Amino acid sequence: MDFEILTIEKIQCAFERALELSSDRELAMRAAAQSLSIPVDSVRDALAISEGAPA
């Protein structure tokens, strides 16, 4: 099994791409998580860190 280290920037980019397709943040988080094969909570945590909010 191959593993890849995902940066917050990569997760944020996937979220922003998904957000262009749907203005619903929750759906965009789910789409980003699915495209990166990671849990939705990981996307949520990365976005919280990138936005300066406590995770």
PyMOL Python script that loads the backbone (N, CA, C, O; Angstrom):
from pymol import cmd

cmd.read_pdbstr("""\
ATOM      1  N   MET A   1       0.849  -1.174   0.000  1.00  0.00           N
ATOM      2  CA  MET A   1       0.000   0.000   0.000  1.00  0.00           C
ATOM      3  C   MET A   1       0.895   1.238   0.000  1.00  0.00           C
ATOM      4  O   MET A   1       1.826   1.339   0.800  1.00  0.00           O
ATOM      5  N   ASP A   2       0.612   2.166  -0.889  1.00  0.00           N
ATOM      6  CA  ASP A   2       1.379   3.410  -0.964  1.00  0.00           C
ATOM      7  C   ASP A   2       0.725   4.474  -0.099  1.00  0.00           C
ATOM      8  O   ASP A   2      -0.500   4.572  -0.016  1.00  0.00           O
ATOM      9  N   PHE A   3       1.567   5.261   0.536  1.00  0.00           N
ATOM     10  CA  PHE A   3       1.081   6.356   1.354  1.00  0.00           C
ATOM     11  C   PHE A   3       1.636   7.661   0.823  1.00  0.00           C
ATOM     12  O   PHE A   3       2.733   7.702   0.267  1.00  0.00           O
ATOM     13  N   GLU A   4       0.877   8.717   0.997  1.00  0.00           N
ATOM     14  CA  GLU A   4       1.297  10.040   0.569  1.00  0.00           C
ATOM     15  C   GLU A   4       1.048  11.009   1.714  1.00  0.00           C
ATOM     16  O   GLU A   4      -0.001  10.966   2.356  1.00  0.00           O
ATOM     17  N   ILE A   5       2.001  11.870   1.964  1.00  0.00           N
ATOM     18  CA  ILE A   5       1.817  12.911   2.964  1.00  0.00           C
ATOM     19  C   ILE A   5       1.105  14.074   2.284  1.00  0.00           C
ATOM     20  O   ILE A   5       1.582  14.619   1.288  1.00  0.00           O
ATOM     21  N   LEU A   6      -0.033  14.439   2.838  1.00  0.00           N
ATOM     22  CA  LEU A   6      -0.808  15.537   2.275  1.00  0.00           C
ATOM     23  C   LEU A   6      -0.544  16.807   3.071  1.00  0.00           C
ATOM     24  O   LEU A   6      -0.632  16.816   4.298  1.00  0.00           O
ATOM     25  N   THR A   7      -0.225  17.858   2.368  1.00  0.00           N
ATOM     26  CA  THR A   7      -0.030  19.140   3.040  1.00  0.00           C
ATOM     27  C   THR A   7      -1.378  19.832   3.215  1.00  0.00           C
ATOM     28  O   THR A   7      -2.347  19.526   2.519  1.00  0.00           O
ATOM     29  N   ILE A   8      -1.418  20.752   4.139  1.00  0.00           N
ATOM     30  CA  ILE A   8      -2.634  21.542   4.339  1.00  0.00           C
ATOM     31  C   ILE A   8      -2.982  22.277   3.059  1.00  0.00           C
ATOM     32  O   ILE A   8      -4.156  22.421   2.719  1.00  0.00           O
ATOM     33  N   GLU A   9      -1.962  22.744   2.348  1.00  0.00           N
ATOM     34  CA  GLU A   9      -2.198  23.473   1.102  1.00  0.00           C
ATOM     35  C   GLU A   9      -2.880  22.585   0.061  1.00  0.00           C
ATOM     36  O   GLU A   9      -3.775  23.039  -0.652  1.00  0.00           O
ATOM     37  N   LYS A  10      -2.463  21.326  -0.027  1.00  0.00           N
ATOM     38  CA  LYS A  10      -3.067  20.409  -0.997  1.00  0.00           C
ATOM     39  C   LYS A  10      -4.519  20.133  -0.636  1.00  0.00           C
ATOM     40  O   LYS A  10      -5.380  20.076  -1.515  1.00  0.00           O
ATOM     41  N   ILE A  11      -4.792  19.964   0.637  1.00  0.00           N
ATOM     42  CA  ILE A  11      -6.164  19.740   1.092  1.00  0.00           C
ATOM     43  C   ILE A  11      -7.008  20.978   0.823  1.00  0.00           C
ATOM     44  O   ILE A  11      -8.148  20.875   0.371  1.00  0.00           O
ATOM     45  N   GLN A  12      -6.446  22.140   1.103  1.00  0.00           N
ATOM     46  CA  GLN A  12      -7.166  23.389   0.876  1.00  0.00           C
ATOM     47  C   GLN A  12      -7.467  23.578  -0.618  1.00  0.00           C
ATOM     48  O   GLN A  12      -8.556  24.031  -0.971  1.00  0.00           O
ATOM     49  N   CYS A  13      -6.532  23.242  -1.481  1.00  0.00           N
ATOM     50  CA  CYS A  13      -6.747  23.350  -2.931  1.00  0.00           C
ATOM     51  C   CYS A  13      -7.864  22.420  -3.391  1.00  0.00           C
ATOM     52  O   CYS A  13      -8.698  22.804  -4.210  1.00  0.00           O
ATOM     53  N   ALA A  14      -7.879  21.207  -2.867  1.00  0.00           N
ATOM     54  CA  ALA A  14      -8.939  20.258  -3.224  1.00  0.00           C
ATOM     55  C   ALA A  14     -10.295  20.784  -2.755  1.00  0.00           C
ATOM     56  O   ALA A  14     -11.294  20.648  -3.461  1.00  0.00           O
ATOM     57  N   PHE A  15     -10.328  21.379  -1.578  1.00  0.00           N
ATOM     58  CA  PHE A  15     -11.564  21.958  -1.050  1.00  0.00           C
ATOM     59  C   PHE A  15     -12.018  23.125  -1.924  1.00  0.00           C
ATOM     60  O   PHE A  15     -13.200  23.231  -2.253  1.00  0.00           O
ATOM     61  N   GLU A  16     -11.096  23.992  -2.296  1.00  0.00           N
ATOM     62  CA  GLU A  16     -11.453  25.150  -3.124  1.00  0.00           C
ATOM     63  C   GLU A  16     -11.970  24.718  -4.495  1.00  0.00           C
ATOM     64  O   GLU A  16     -12.903  25.320  -5.026  1.00  0.00           O
ATOM     65  N   ARG A  17     -11.365  23.678  -5.067  1.00  0.00           N
ATOM     66  CA  ARG A  17     -11.859  23.155  -6.356  1.00  0.00           C
ATOM     67  C   ARG A  17     -13.280  22.627  -6.194  1.00  0.00           C
ATOM     68  O   ARG A  17     -14.141  22.882  -7.036  1.00  0.00           O
ATOM     69  N   ALA A  18     -13.522  21.896  -5.119  1.00  0.00           N
ATOM     70  CA  ALA A  18     -14.855  21.356  -4.872  1.00  0.00           C
ATOM     71  C   ALA A  18     -15.857  22.475  -4.591  1.00  0.00           C
ATOM     72  O   ALA A  18     -17.023  22.380  -4.973  1.00  0.00           O
ATOM     73  N   LEU A  19     -15.405  23.514  -3.934  1.00  0.00           N
ATOM     74  CA  LEU A  19     -16.281  24.644  -3.605  1.00  0.00           C
ATOM     75  C   LEU A  19     -16.725  25.384  -4.864  1.00  0.00           C
ATOM     76  O   LEU A  19     -17.791  25.999  -4.879  1.00  0.00           O
ATOM     77  N   GLU A  20     -15.917  25.327  -5.914  1.00  0.00           N
ATOM     78  CA  GLU A  20     -16.314  25.940  -7.190  1.00  0.00           C
ATOM     79  C   GLU A  20     -17.509  25.213  -7.802  1.00  0.00           C
ATOM     80  O   GLU A  20     -18.297  25.814  -8.532  1.00  0.00           O
ATOM     81  N   LEU A  21     -17.642  23.930  -7.507  1.00  0.00           N
ATOM     82  CA  LEU A  21     -18.742  23.138  -8.043  1.00  0.00           C
ATOM     83  C   LEU A  21     -19.996  23.210  -7.185  1.00  0.00           C
ATOM     84  O   LEU A  21     -21.110  23.059  -7.685  1.00  0.00           O
ATOM     85  N   SER A  22     -19.809  23.438  -5.903  1.00  0.00           N
ATOM     86  CA  SER A  22     -20.941  23.526  -4.985  1.00  0.00           C
ATOM     87  C   SER A  22     -20.625  24.564  -3.923  1.00  0.00           C
ATOM     88  O   SER A  22     -19.560  24.521  -3.306  1.00  0.00           O
ATOM     89  N   SER A  23     -21.537  25.491  -3.707  1.00  0.00           N
ATOM     90  CA  SER A  23     -21.300  26.528  -2.703  1.00  0.00           C
ATOM     91  C   SER A  23     -21.548  26.018  -1.278  1.00  0.00           C
ATOM     92  O   SER A  23     -21.312  26.743  -0.311  1.00  0.00           O
ATOM     93  N   ASP A  24     -22.014  24.797  -1.148  1.00  0.00           N
ATOM     94  CA  ASP A  24     -22.239  24.180   0.163  1.00  0.00           C
ATOM     95  C   ASP A  24     -20.901  23.693   0.714  1.00  0.00           C
ATOM     96  O   ASP A  24     -20.295  22.775   0.163  1.00  0.00           O
ATOM     97  N   ARG A  25     -20.442  24.312   1.806  1.00  0.00           N
ATOM     98  CA  ARG A  25     -19.129  23.978   2.378  1.00  0.00           C
ATOM     99  C   ARG A  25     -19.038  22.520   2.817  1.00  0.00           C
ATOM    100  O   ARG A  25     -18.004  21.878   2.631  1.00  0.00           O
ATOM    101  N   GLU A  26     -20.112  22.000   3.396  1.00  0.00           N
ATOM    102  CA  GLU A  26     -20.077  20.610   3.865  1.00  0.00           C
ATOM    103  C   GLU A  26     -19.930  19.651   2.684  1.00  0.00           C
ATOM    104  O   GLU A  26     -19.143  18.706   2.746  1.00  0.00           O
ATOM    105  N   LEU A  27     -20.678  19.890   1.619  1.00  0.00           N
ATOM    106  CA  LEU A  27     -20.544  19.042   0.433  1.00  0.00           C
ATOM    107  C   LEU A  27     -19.158  19.169  -0.178  1.00  0.00           C
ATOM    108  O   LEU A  27     -18.591  18.179  -0.640  1.00  0.00           O
ATOM    109  N   ALA A  28     -18.611  20.374  -0.184  1.00  0.00           N
ATOM    110  CA  ALA A  28     -17.268  20.585  -0.729  1.00  0.00           C
ATOM    111  C   ALA A  28     -16.226  19.855   0.118  1.00  0.00           C
ATOM    112  O   ALA A  28     -15.273  19.291  -0.420  1.00  0.00           O
ATOM    113  N   MET A  29     -16.404  19.865   1.440  1.00  0.00           N
ATOM    114  CA  MET A  29     -15.476  19.132   2.312  1.00  0.00           C
ATOM    115  C   MET A  29     -15.549  17.636   2.047  1.00  0.00           C
ATOM    116  O   MET A  29     -14.524  16.954   2.013  1.00  0.00           O
ATOM    117  N   ARG A  30     -16.765  17.127   1.859  1.00  0.00           N
ATOM    118  CA  ARG A  30     -16.935  15.699   1.574  1.00  0.00           C
ATOM    119  C   ARG A  30     -16.316  15.327   0.228  1.00  0.00           C
ATOM    120  O   ARG A  30     -15.687  14.278   0.092  1.00  0.00           O
ATOM    121  N   ALA A  31     -16.500  16.197  -0.762  1.00  0.00           N
ATOM    122  CA  ALA A  31     -15.931  15.930  -2.085  1.00  0.00           C
ATOM    123  C   ALA A  31     -14.411  15.956  -2.035  1.00  0.00           C
ATOM    124  O   ALA A  31     -13.755  15.106  -2.637  1.00  0.00           O
ATOM    125  N   ALA A  32     -13.844  16.929  -1.319  1.00  0.00           N
ATOM    126  CA  ALA A  32     -12.388  17.010  -1.189  1.00  0.00           C
ATOM    127  C   ALA A  32     -11.849  15.777  -0.474  1.00  0.00           C
ATOM    128  O   ALA A  32     -10.837  15.208  -0.883  1.00  0.00           O
ATOM    129  N   ALA A  33     -12.523  15.369   0.588  1.00  0.00           N
ATOM    130  CA  ALA A  33     -12.102  14.177   1.331  1.00  0.00           C
ATOM    131  C   ALA A  33     -12.134  12.942   0.441  1.00  0.00           C
ATOM    132  O   ALA A  33     -11.214  12.125   0.461  1.00  0.00           O
ATOM    133  N   GLN A  34     -13.201  12.817  -0.337  1.00  0.00           N
ATOM    134  CA  GLN A  34     -13.316  11.655  -1.218  1.00  0.00           C
ATOM    135  C   GLN A  34     -12.232  11.666  -2.285  1.00  0.00           C
ATOM    136  O   GLN A  34     -11.660  10.622  -2.598  1.00  0.00           O
ATOM    137  N   SER A  35     -11.945  12.837  -2.846  1.00  0.00           N
ATOM    138  CA  SER A  35     -10.936  12.904  -3.911  1.00  0.00           C
ATOM    139  C   SER A  35      -9.533  12.597  -3.393  1.00  0.00           C
ATOM    140  O   SER A  35      -8.679  12.118  -4.140  1.00  0.00           O
ATOM    141  N   LEU A  36      -9.300  12.875  -2.111  1.00  0.00           N
ATOM    142  CA  LEU A  36      -7.984  12.625  -1.519  1.00  0.00           C
ATOM    143  C   LEU A  36      -7.927  11.318  -0.726  1.00  0.00           C
ATOM    144  O   LEU A  36      -6.873  10.944  -0.212  1.00  0.00           O
ATOM    145  N   SER A  37      -9.051  10.633  -0.631  1.00  0.00           N
ATOM    146  CA  SER A  37      -9.164   9.373   0.125  1.00  0.00           C
ATOM    147  C   SER A  37      -8.770   9.547   1.588  1.00  0.00           C
ATOM    148  O   SER A  37      -7.993   8.767   2.139  1.00  0.00           O
ATOM    149  N   ILE A  38      -9.326  10.588   2.199  1.00  0.00           N
ATOM    150  CA  ILE A  38      -9.088  10.858   3.617  1.00  0.00           C
ATOM    151  C   ILE A  38     -10.434  11.119   4.292  1.00  0.00           C
ATOM    152  O   ILE A  38     -11.420  11.401   3.610  1.00  0.00           O
ATOM    153  N   PRO A  39     -10.487  11.028   5.619  1.00  0.00           N
ATOM    154  CA  PRO A  39     -11.738  11.310   6.327  1.00  0.00           C
ATOM    155  C   PRO A  39     -12.131  12.791   6.223  1.00  0.00           C
ATOM    156  O   PRO A  39     -11.276  13.669   6.114  1.00  0.00           O
ATOM    157  N   VAL A  40     -13.427  13.039   6.260  1.00  0.00           N
ATOM    158  CA  VAL A  40     -13.936  14.413   6.203  1.00  0.00           C
ATOM    159  C   VAL A  40     -13.378  15.228   7.374  1.00  0.00           C
ATOM    160  O   VAL A  40     -13.082  16.413   7.220  1.00  0.00           O
ATOM    161  N   ASP A  41     -13.235  14.602   8.534  1.00  0.00           N
ATOM    162  CA  ASP A  41     -12.697  15.323   9.691  1.00  0.00           C
ATOM    163  C   ASP A  41     -11.287  15.836   9.439  1.00  0.00           C
ATOM    164  O   ASP A  41     -10.904  16.879   9.968  1.00  0.00           O
ATOM    165  N   SER A  42     -10.518  15.123   8.645  1.00  0.00           N
ATOM    166  CA  SER A  42      -9.169  15.580   8.315  1.00  0.00           C
ATOM    167  C   SER A  42      -9.220  16.840   7.466  1.00  0.00           C
ATOM    168  O   SER A  42      -8.414  17.752   7.654  1.00  0.00           O
ATOM    169  N   VAL A  43     -10.156  16.895   6.539  1.00  0.00           N
ATOM    170  CA  VAL A  43     -10.338  18.106   5.730  1.00  0.00           C
ATOM    171  C   VAL A  43     -10.775  19.255   6.623  1.00  0.00           C
ATOM    172  O   VAL A  43     -10.249  20.364   6.527  1.00  0.00           O
ATOM    173  N   ARG A  44     -11.735  18.985   7.487  1.00  0.00           N
ATOM    174  CA  ARG A  44     -12.246  20.014   8.407  1.00  0.00           C
ATOM    175  C   ARG A  44     -11.121  20.560   9.288  1.00  0.00           C
ATOM    176  O   ARG A  44     -11.018  21.770   9.485  1.00  0.00           O
ATOM    177  N   ASP A  45     -10.280  19.670   9.817  1.00  0.00           N
ATOM    178  CA  ASP A  45      -9.166  20.094  10.667  1.00  0.00           C
ATOM    179  C   ASP A  45      -8.146  20.923   9.887  1.00  0.00           C
ATOM    180  O   ASP A  45      -7.654  21.937  10.382  1.00  0.00           O
ATOM    181  N   ALA A  46      -7.836  20.491   8.678  1.00  0.00           N
ATOM    182  CA  ALA A  46      -6.864  21.232   7.854  1.00  0.00           C
ATOM    183  C   ALA A  46      -7.382  22.618   7.523  1.00  0.00           C
ATOM    184  O   ALA A  46      -6.622  23.585   7.543  1.00  0.00           O
ATOM    185  N   LEU A  47      -8.666  22.726   7.219  1.00  0.00           N
ATOM    186  CA  LEU A  47      -9.244  24.036   6.915  1.00  0.00           C
ATOM    187  C   LEU A  47      -9.259  24.934   8.151  1.00  0.00           C
ATOM    188  O   LEU A  47      -9.016  26.137   8.055  1.00  0.00           O
ATOM    189  N   ALA A  48      -9.542  24.349   9.298  1.00  0.00           N
ATOM    190  CA  ALA A  48      -9.529  25.136  10.531  1.00  0.00           C
ATOM    191  C   ALA A  48      -8.130  25.681  10.805  1.00  0.00           C
ATOM    192  O   ALA A  48      -7.977  26.830  11.221  1.00  0.00           O
ATOM    193  N   ILE A  49      -7.126  24.867  10.574  1.00  0.00           N
ATOM    194  CA  ILE A  49      -5.738  25.311  10.787  1.00  0.00           C
ATOM    195  C   ILE A  49      -5.380  26.401   9.781  1.00  0.00           C
ATOM    196  O   ILE A  49      -4.773  27.409  10.143  1.00  0.00           O
ATOM    197  N   SER A  50      -5.754  26.199   8.524  1.00  0.00           N
ATOM    198  CA  SER A  50      -5.401  27.178   7.489  1.00  0.00           C
ATOM    199  C   SER A  50      -6.129  28.497   7.677  1.00  0.00           C
ATOM    200  O   SER A  50      -5.634  29.546   7.264  1.00  0.00           O
ATOM    201  N   GLU A  51      -7.311  28.452   8.302  1.00  0.00           N
ATOM    202  CA  GLU A  51      -8.088  29.674   8.550  1.00  0.00           C
ATOM    203  C   GLU A  51      -7.747  30.291   9.900  1.00  0.00           C
ATOM    204  O   GLU A  51      -8.297  31.332  10.257  1.00  0.00           O
ATOM    205  N   GLY A  52      -6.851  29.665  10.651  1.00  0.00           N
ATOM    206  CA  GLY A  52      -6.409  30.225  11.924  1.00  0.00           C
ATOM    207  C   GLY A  52      -7.301  29.897  13.105  1.00  0.00           C
ATOM    208  O   GLY A  52      -7.096  30.435  14.193  1.00  0.00           O
ATOM    209  N   ALA A  53      -8.281  29.032  12.923  1.00  0.00           N
ATOM    210  CA  ALA A  53      -9.139  28.635  14.021  1.00  0.00           C
ATOM    211  C   ALA A  53      -8.547  27.419  14.719  1.00  0.00           C
ATOM    212  O   ALA A  53      -7.863  26.616  14.084  1.00  0.00           O
ATOM    213  N   PRO A  54      -8.799  27.272  16.012  1.00  0.00           N
ATOM    214  CA  PRO A  54      -8.293  26.072  16.691  1.00  0.00           C
ATOM    215  C   PRO A  54      -8.977  24.842  16.149  1.00  0.00           C
ATOM    216  O   PRO A  54     -10.186  24.841  15.918  1.00  0.00           O
ATOM    217  N   ALA A  55      -8.204  23.795  15.945  1.00  0.00           N
ATOM    218  CA  ALA A  55      -8.753  22.552  15.359  1.00  0.00           C
ATOM    219  C   ALA A  55      -9.549  21.778  16.357  1.00  0.00           C
ATOM    220  O   ALA A  55     -10.078  20.714  16.033  1.00  0.00           O
TER     221      ALA A  55
END
""", "prot")
cmd.dss("prot")
cmd.show_as("cartoon", "prot")
cmd.util.cbc("prot")
cmd.orient("prot")
